[in-house]
Amino acid sequence: MSRPGAGRTIARTNLVLSATATDPDGNLKGLRFRFWKTGGTVPAGTLVTSLSSGKGSVTIPSSSLADKTTYSWDVRAEDSAGAVSSYFPPGSEPCRVTVDASAPPAPDVTSDVFLEATPDGATWATVKFGGTGSATFKASGATKFSYAFNGLNAKEVAATSGSATVTNLKPPHAGPTYLHVYAFDAVGNRSERTDYVFYVPPRDTADGPGDTGGDGRPDLLVINSSGNLRTYVGDVDGELFGSLAASYTTDGKLNPPGHWYDPATGKAALISKHSDVYPGDGVTDLFARTPDGGFWLYPGDGYGSFNVDKRLRVRLPSNAPDPATWDQIKAIGDVTGDKLPDLFIRAGASFWALTGYTGAGFQQATRMNADAWAAREIINVADIDLDGTPDLVCATR
């Protein structure tokens, strides 16, 4: 029970009142809770009959609580024979709470290491993936802060005079990273969230399969509704959160038109990546059938994006189907054992394998099936059962 007077100050949140009673006769029926604005009319109360070992509770929704207002409450026991106890606490001073709904402002976040991202995508952290750094949080009236990368596994830090510095922050992946920060005051009021966004450079290791940022975690490339290529970086356990513009020109212009979507025809590019293809620098590259029917390799820059001015036209064997007729492409790494990248494609009802990419073109085009793929889609080609032979997973539409 709270002390008399103004009682305990609380944030405006759902308030749970609870009490426990015993009855020597063993016929306890329930607990009657009364809750009212101090100075107002005392209500008849709410009888709670759902008890566990004599304990009952009632929830006062936050929406019914007014800011800067003091409320009173008490409780009594009632049995099935109609007998009642006195209200507790006894006397003229019931339990009281005062609501303070004034949350701190959204915190300011600064870091000399994890520099805040700029719209042009040119500002990156000063440490590579795997490195650590510090960040400072500030909010007037804050007594603590909570912070989490991409909203996962939040941690708390105490504030002094509304400020706290966290050291040894270690981002979970390369590329765009979100640090979510809340401020809390002494009674638990939570501020609006601050989303502090920064870009983490890749470490000096080769990309893993599907990885475009050097952190060993697969990333997702998409063409969004605006017709722009974007990279969604993979987080722990395959989560996807932040993204960045994934194509640019040599002079730094983001999202150059014509590569990923043609608004005049409504056609989008077909894209697929697996690993390093060219020029053997350990960075994942991108195969793309562009809206105009061209087939290109876009070399990766190691940061999850691609300079379109460096693209290379891919040569095809004479018997390969026209790229303009393709419906899907799937980069799969090497499945033939020659240590050269391979690619599967759907073209109408046909299923093709393009094998032995040398840096200029594919050496061989093999039609695997001529009539069964109009209603199928390639999901993956990999050694799924670990018998040393690639397997095919597809979906029927």
C-alpha positions in Angstrom: 0.0 0.0 0.0 1.2 3.5 -0.7 1.7 6.2 1.9 -1.1 8.8 2.5 -1.1 12.3 1.1 -0.3 12.4 -2.6 0.9 8.7 -2.5 3.3 7.4 -4.9 3.9 9.1 -8.3 3.5 6.8 -11.3 3.6 7.1 -15.0 0.3 7.0 -17.0 0.2 3.3 -17.7 -2.2 0.4 -17.0 -2.5 0.2 -13.2 -3.0 -3.2 -11.5 -4.5 -3.2 -8.0 -4.1 -6.4 -6.1 -4.8 -7.8 -2.6 -4.9 -11.1 -0.7 -7.4 -12.1 1.9 -8.2 -15.2 4.0 -11.4 -16.4 5.6 -11.4 -18.7 8.7 -14.8 -20.1 7.6 -13.4 -21.0 4.2 -16.1 -19.3 2.3 -14.3 -16.3 0.9 -16.3 -15.0 -2.1 -14.2 -12.2 -3.4 -12.4 -8.9 -3.0 -14.1 -5.5 -3.6 -11.8 -2.8 -5.0 -12.8 0.8 -4.9 -10.8 3.3 -7.1 -11.7 7.0 -7.4 -10.3 10.5 -8.0 -9.3 11.9 -4.6 -11.9 14.4 -3.4 -14.6 12.8 -5.7 -17.5 10.4 -4.9 -16.4 7.1 -3.6 -17.8 4.3 -5.9 -19.5 1.1 -4.8 -16.4 -0.7 -6.2 -15.7 -3.8 -8.3 -16.1 -7.3 -6.8 -13.5 -9.7 -8.1 -14.5 -13.3 -7.5 -11.7 -14.9 -9.6 -9.2 -15.6 -6.8 -6.0 -17.6 -6.6 -5.1 -18.6 -3.1 -7.2 -15.6 -1.9 -5.5 -13.2 -4.2 -7.4 -11.0 -6.7 -6.6 -8.1 -8.9 -8.3 -5.4 -11.1 -6.7 -3.4 -13.9 -7.3 0.3 -14.3 -6.7 1.2 -17.9 -4.3 4.0 -18.6 -6.8 5.7 -20.8 -9.0 6.5 -17.8 -6.1 8.2 -15.8 -5.7 12.0 -16.0 -2.3 13.7 -15.8 -1.4 15.5 -12.6 -4.2 13.8 -10.8 -4.3 11.9 -7.5 -6.4 8.8 -7.1 -7.4 6.8 -4.0 -8.1 3.1 -3.7 -9.0 0.6 -1.0 -10.2 -3.0 -0.8 -12.3 -5.3 1.4 -13.1 -9.0 1.6 -16.6 -10.5 1.2 -17.7 -14.1 1.8 -20.6 -16.1 0.4 -22.6 -15.6 3.6 -22.7 -11.9 3.2 -20.1 -11.0 5.8 -17.6 -8.3 4.9 -14.4 -7.0 6.3 -13.6 -3.3 6.8 -11.9 -1.6 3.9 -8.2 -1.7 4.0 -6.2 0.4 4.9 -8.3 1.3 7.9 -8.9 4.9 8.9 -9.3 8.0 6.7 -6.2 7.6 4.5 -6.7 5.1 1.7 -3.9 4.1 -0.7 -3.1 6.9 -3.1 -1.2 7.3 -6.4 -0.5 10.5 -8.4 -0.3 10.3 -12.2 2.6 12.1 -14.0 2.3 11.6 -17.7 5.0 14.1 -18.7 7.5 12.0 -20.6 11.0 13.2 -21.4 11.7 14.4 -24.9 13.0 12.1 -27.5 16.7 11.7 -26.8 19.5 13.3 -28.9 22.0 10.7 -30.0 25.6 11.6 -31.1 28.7 9.5 -31.9 32.2 10.4 -33.1 32.6 6.9 -34.4 29.2 5.9 -35.8 28.6 9.0 -37.8 24.9 9.7 -38.6 24.0 8.7 -42.2 23.4 11.5 -44.7 20.9 11.4 -47.6 23.6 11.0 -50.2 24.8 7.7 -48.6 28.4 9.1 -48.5 28.8 9.2 -44.7 30.0 6.0 -43.0 31.2 4.9 -39.6 35.0 5.3 -38.9 35.3 1.7 -37.8 34.7 -1.4 -39.9 32.3 -4.2 -39.1 33.5 -6.0 -36.0 34.9 -2.8 -34.5 33.4 -0.9 -31.5 32.6 2.6 -30.6 30.7 4.8 -28.2 27.5 6.9 -28.4 26.0 9.5 -26.1 22.3 9.9 -25.3 20.8 13.1 -23.9 17.2 14.0 -22.8 16.0 16.6 -20.3 14.7 14.8 -17.2 15.8 11.3 -18.2 17.0 9.0 -15.5 17.8 6.1 -17.8 17.9 5.2 -21.5 17.1 2.0 -23.3 18.9 1.2 -26.6 18.8 -1.6 -29.2 20.2 -2.2 -32.6 17.3 -2.6 -35.1 14.9 -3.0 -32.1 16.4 -6.3 -30.9 17.8 -7.2 -27.5 17.3 -3.8 -25.8 19.7 -2.8 -23.0 19.5 0.0 -20.4 21.9 2.5 -19.1 21.5 4.9 -16.1 21.6 8.6 -16.9 23.3 11.4 -14.9 21.8 14.9 -15.3 19.9 13.5 -18.3 22.9 12.1 -20.2 24.6 8.8 -20.6 27.5 7.5 -22.8 27.6 3.9 -23.8 31.0 2.4 -24.8 31.9 -0.7 -26.7 28.9 -0.6 -28.9 29.3 -3.3 -31.5 26.9 -3.2 -34.5 25.5 -6.7 -35.5 26.1 -6.3 -39.2 27.7 -4.1 -41.9 25.7 -1.5 -43.9 22.7 0.5 -42.7 22.2 0.1 -39.0 19.5 1.5 -36.7 20.1 2.4 -33.1 16.7 2.7 -31.3 16.9 4.8 -28.2 14.2 5.7 -25.6 14.5 8.0 -22.6 12.7 7.3 -19.3 12.0 9.5 -16.3 12.1 8.6 -12.6 8.5 7.3 -12.6 8.9 5.3 -15.8 7.4 7.6 -18.5 8.9 6.7 -21.8 9.8 9.2 -24.5 9.2 9.0 -28.2 11.8 6.8 -30.0 14.9 8.2 -31.6 16.1 6.3 -34.6 19.8 7.0 -35.1 20.9 5.6 -38.5 24.5 5.0 -39.5 26.4 2.9 -42.1 29.0 0.4 -41.1 31.8 -0.3 -43.6 32.6 -4.0 -44.4 35.5 -5.7 -42.9 38.5 -6.8 -45.0 37.2 -10.4 -45.7 35.5 -11.9 -48.7 31.8 -11.9 -48.9 30.0 -15.1 -48.0 27.3 -16.7 -50.2 24.5 -14.1 -50.6 26.4 -11.5 -48.6 27.1 -8.1 -50.1 28.6 -6.3 -47.1 31.5 -8.4 -45.8 29.8 -9.5 -42.6 29.1 -13.1 -43.6 25.3 -12.7 -43.4 23.2 -13.0 -46.5 21.5 -9.8 -47.7 18.4 -9.2 -49.9 18.4 -7.2 -53.1 15.0 -5.8 -54.2 13.6 -3.5 -56.9 11.2 -1.3 -54.9 7.9 0.3 -56.0 9.8 3.3 -57.2 11.9 1.2 -59.6 15.1 1.6 -57.6 17.5 -1.2 -56.5 17.9 -1.4 -52.7 19.9 -3.7 -50.5 18.3 -4.9 -47.2 21.0 -6.0 -45.0 20.7 -9.3 -43.1 20.7 -9.2 -39.3 21.0 -11.9 -36.7 18.8 -14.9 -37.4 18.0 -13.6 -40.9 16.1 -10.5 -39.8 15.9 -7.7 -42.3 15.5 -4.1 -41.2 17.5 -1.2 -42.8 18.2 -0.7 -46.5 20.3 1.5 -48.7 20.3 2.7 -52.2 22.1 0.0 -54.1 23.0 1.6 -57.4 24.9 4.8 -58.3 27.0 6.4 -61.1 30.7 7.2 -61.0 29.9 10.8 -60.2 27.9 9.8 -57.2 24.3 10.1 -58.4 22.0 7.6 -56.6 19.3 5.5 -58.3 20.2 6.1 -62.0 17.2 5.4 -64.2 17.0 2.7 -66.9 18.7 -0.2 -65.1 16.0 -1.7 -62.9 12.6 -0.5 -64.2 11.2 1.0 -67.4 8.0 3.0 -66.6 7.2 3.2 -70.3 6.9 -0.5 -70.7 6.2 -1.5 -67.1 9.0 -4.0 -67.3 11.4 -4.6 -64.3 14.8 -6.2 -64.4 15.5 -9.8 -63.4 18.2 -9.8 -60.8 20.2 -12.5 -58.9 23.3 -12.8 -56.9 25.3 -15.5 -55.2 28.9 -14.6 -54.6 32.0 -13.2 -56.2 31.9 -13.6 -60.0 34.2 -10.9 -61.4 37.0 -9.8 -61.0 37.8 -12.2 -58.2 38.1 -9.6 -55.5 35.9 -11.4 -52.9 33.0 -9.1 -53.4 29.5 -10.4 -54.4 28.4 -9.3 -57.9 25.0 -9.0 -59.5 23.6 -10.6 -62.7 20.8 -8.6 -64.2 18.6 -8.9 -67.3 17.7 -5.3 -67.7 14.2 -4.0 -68.9 15.5 -3.5 -72.4 16.4 -7.2 -72.8 20.2 -6.8 -72.1 22.1 -9.2 -69.9 24.8 -7.7 -67.7 27.0 -8.3 -64.7 27.2 -5.4 -62.2 30.4 -5.7 -60.1 29.8 -5.2 -56.4 31.7 -2.5 -54.5 31.7 -4.4 -51.2 29.4 -2.0 -49.5 26.1 -3.6 -50.7 25.8 -1.4 -53.8 26.8 -1.3 -57.5 28.3 1.3 -59.8 26.2 1.0 -62.9 28.9 2.6 -65.0 31.1 -0.5 -64.4 28.7 -3.0 -65.7 29.8 -5.7 -68.1 27.7 -7.2 -70.9 27.5 -11.0 -70.5 28.1 -13.1 -73.6 25.9 -16.1 -74.2 26.4 -19.3 -76.2 24.6 -19.2 -79.6 22.0 -21.7 -78.6 20.9 -19.8 -75.4 17.4 -18.3 -75.4 17.1 -14.6 -76.0 17.3 -12.7 -72.6 14.2 -10.8 -73.6 12.3 -14.0 -73.3 13.5 -14.9 -69.8 11.1 -15.0 -66.8 13.6 -15.7 -64.0 17.3 -16.0 -63.3 18.9 -17.7 -60.4 22.6 -17.4 -59.6 23.8 -20.5 -57.8 27.6 -20.4 -57.6 29.4 -23.5 -59.0 27.3 -26.6 -59.3 29.3 -28.4 -62.0 32.5 -28.6 -60.1 34.7 -26.5 -62.5 35.0 -23.7 -60.0 33.2 -21.3 -62.4 29.9 -19.6 -61.6 26.7 -21.1 -63.1 23.2 -19.7 -63.6 19.7 -21.2 -64.1 17.0 -19.5 -66.0 13.3 -19.9 -66.9 12.2 -18.8 -70.4 8.6 -19.5 -71.0 8.0 -23.2 -70.4 11.8 -24.1 -70.7 14.3 -24.5 -67.9 18.0 -23.8 -68.8 21.4 -24.0 -67.2 24.1 -21.5 -68.2 27.4 -22.9 -67.0 31.1 -22.0 -66.8 31.1 -18.2 -66.5 34.7 -17.0 -67.3 34.4 -13.3 -66.7 33.2 -12.5 -70.2 30.5 -15.0 -70.8 29.0 -18.5 -70.1 30.6 -21.4 -71.9 27.6 -23.6 -72.3 23.8 -23.3 -72.4 21.9 -26.5 -71.7 18.1 -26.9 -71.9 17.1 -29.0 -68.9 13.4 -29.2 -69.7 11.3 -27.8 -72.6 7.7 -27.8 -71.5 7.2 -28.0 -67.7 8.2 -24.6 -66.3 5.5 -22.2 -67.4 3.8 -22.7 -64.0 7.0 -23.3 -61.9 9.5 -21.0 -60.2 13.0 -21.7 -59.1 13.5 -21.4 -55.4 17.0 -22.8 -54.9 19.7 -25.1 -56.4 22.1 -26.4 -53.7 23.2 -29.6 -52.0 20.3 -29.7 -49.6 20.6 -33.4 -48.5 24.4 -33.1 -48.2 25.2 -36.0 -50.6 27.6 -34.0 -52.7 25.1 -33.5 -55.6 23.1 -30.2 -56.1 19.3 -30.4 -55.6 16.6 -28.4 -57.1 13.7 -26.7 -55.1 10.9 -25.2 -57.0 7.4 -23.9 -56.4 4.3 -24.5 -58.6 2.2 -21.4 -59.3 
